[in-house]
């Protein structure tokens, strides 16, 4: 079995990129919300900004930009590019 080398999106810094590997959440509303933002497995993601005060990440997926809190970014696992 291959070793899982994915890392939480919350650990990436501005300028880093990754490919979403999985979303570890059971909340169907959250999963639908992420899907609407394009945050699905195999999507390429770019971290644009980080707010050290509230740990929000501004990310870009395709043409969409979103601000995500730690509660969400800790559930999205990426393979760093």
VENRA-V865049 format. One line per field, one symbol per residue. ss: DSSP state (A for helix, B for strand, O for the rest). psi: psi as a letter, one per 40 degrees, with the letter a starting at -180 (. if undefined). burial: I if it has 16 or more other C-alpha atoms within 10 Angstrom, else O. Layout:
# VENRA-V865049
ss: ???
psi: ???
burial: ???
This chain:
# VENRA-V865049
ss: OOOOOOBBAAAOOOOOBBBBBBBOOOOAAAAAAAAAOOOOOOOBBBBBBBBOOOOBBBBBBOOBBBBBOAAAAOOBBBBBO
psi: hihheiiideeiiheiiihhdihgiehdddddddddeegiieihihhdihhedefihhihhbeihihhiddddeehhihi.
burial: OOOOOIIIIIOIOOOOIIIIIIIOOOOOOOIOOIOOIIIIOOOIIIIIOIOOOOOIIIIIIOOOIIOIOOOIIIIIIIIIO
